[in-house]
Amino acid sequence: MSSVTLYATTTCPWCKKTREYLDQHDIEYTEYDVSNDGEKAQEMIEKSGQRGVPVIEVDGQIVVGFNKGKISDALGLSE
């Protein structure tokens, strides 16, 4: 099983779509609200080079934004 981390905010519509996509595929993930956690926000920036959300980390592989194809590839899902 993959280790999945979602860096997101509660108000971001693309973060919501990412959550729904992961839930739809029964993917367990750890989520950090980077609007309330400065340490995790800095971690996200260091890993991705991005300040925007969502940022998804799958076993060390970074996917920036809600990109079904890249998320599926990282998770080994066929769409």
C-alpha positions, -999 to 999 in steps of 0.1 A, spaced: 0 0 0 13 35 -9 20 61 16 -1 91 6 0 127 20 -23 155 10 -13 191 17 -45 211 13 -68 237 28 -104 234 38 -116 261 13 -98 249 -19 -122 234 -44 -94 214 -61 -84 200 -27 -120 188 -22 -119 171 -57 -86 154 -46 -102 141 -14 -132 128 -33 -109 111 -59 -88 94 -32 -119 84 -12 -136 70 -44 -106 47 -48 -104 38 -11 -70 53 -8 -59 60 28 -41 93 32 -28 117 58 -40 152 53 -24 184 65 -43 218 65 -15 241 54 -36 272 61 -34 263 99 -1 245 101 29 267 92 54 239 97 36 216 72 31 245 48 69 250 48 74 212 44 51 213 14 70 242 -2 103 225 3 91 192 -12 72 207 -42 86 242 -48 50 253 -48 28 275 -25 -5 264 -41 -26 235 -31 -33 207 -34 1 190 -33 -1 152 -31 29 130 -21 28 93 -30 57 73 -18 80 104 -22 66 113 -56 51 148 -57 20 157 -77 10 194 -78 -26 202 -84 -56 179 -90 -43 160 -120 -61 126 -122 -37 111 -146 -6 119 -126 -23 109 -93 -34 76 -108 0 69 -122 16 76 -89 -8 53 -72 -6 26 -98 -43 30 -107 -57 24 -142 -83 49 -152 
